[in-house]
Amino acid sequence: MVVTATAGVELSLAAGRLLKVLGDRTRLALLRRLSEGPATVSELSAALGSPPQSRISNHLGCLRWCELVTSEKVGRNVIYRLANPGVFALIELACEVAAPHAEHLASCTRIGPDWV
């Protein structure tokens, strides 16, 4: 049975794309930080150990396009927020499922290099 979303898109395709977006550790870290409350790019960069702000902005652009975060310009800053708290619940569930297998999963070479 093929389940479709409202626009006639196969839901499994959309879910697969969502999981691919969530498959990046930087984007996961950004979403986890945003679950604690709104933040600017500089605050997010500091929370993630100070990677270049351009890298953070690029990931936030992806998350915005996928409608997982929202942004609001306030003066000279852009404030980012989670668009759907359910995303954090999904991340927490994934961490719970992964925890008993963390070492094995971390050593997996079958899904490609880290940057995929």
N, C-alpha and C positions, 0 to 999 in steps of 0.2 A: 504494500500500500504506500502510495506517495502522498505525503502530507504537504499542503501548500500554504504559504503565507498569504497575506491579503493581496499582494500584487501579483499573485500567480507564480511566485518564485518557489521552487522546491525548498521546503523548510530545512531539509538535511543539508542542502548547499549553503544556506544562510548560517546554519549552526556550525558547519565546518569552517566557514570563514571566521565566525566569531571565535572559535577555538584557536584558529591560526593567529588571530590578533592577540589573544590571551597567551599564546605560546611564547611570547618574547619576555624575558625576565625583566627588562627595563620597564616595559609597559605594565607588567604585573606589579612591580614596585611602585610605579606611579599611581596605579589604581588603589593599591593598599594604603599609600600615604594619603590619597584624597578621601579614603573612607574615614579618616580621622578629622577631616574638615577641609574647607577651601584653602587654596594656596596659589602663590605666584610661581612663575618659572624659577626665579632665584631661590625661593623657599624649597621647591621641589628638588632643585639641583643640590642644595645643601643637604637635604634629607637623604639623597641617594649617593652621597659621598663626593659631590662636586664634579660630576661629568660635565662636559661643555654644555652651556645653555642651548646652543643650537641643536645638539643631539636630543635634549629634553623637549625642545619645541617641535622637533620633527616627530617624535613619538606622540606628543600631545595632539599634533595635527591629525595623525592617524586615528587616535582615540576620539577626537572631535568628529571626524568624518564618519566614523562608525557609530556615532551618537552614544558613546559610552561616557563622555564627559561634555560639559558645557563650559563656555567661557563668557566672561563679562569684563568689559573694559571699565576700569575705575581709575580716573586720572591717567597717570602714565603706566599703570600696571594692568595686567590682564589676570583676572582671578579665575581659576579652574575649579570645577566641582564635579562630583560624580553625577551623571545624569539619571542613573538607575541603581538604587542600593542593592538590587538583586544581583548585580554584577559582582559585588563584593561577597555576597553569600555564595555565589558560584566559585569564586576564588578560594574561599575558606573551605568549601567542600572538596575542591581539588587538592588542597593542601592536606586535608584530613585523609583522603584516599591515598595520597602519595606518601604520607609519613611512614607507614610500615615498610615501604619499599624504597625509601629515599636513596640509599647508597646504590642500589641496583639501577634505579632510574637515572641517577646522576652519571653513571658509567655507560649508559646506552649509546651505542655508536650507529644504530640502525636507522635513526631518523635524520641523520645529516649533521653537519658541523653546527656549532653554536649560533652562527649568524643566520641560519635558515629560519 
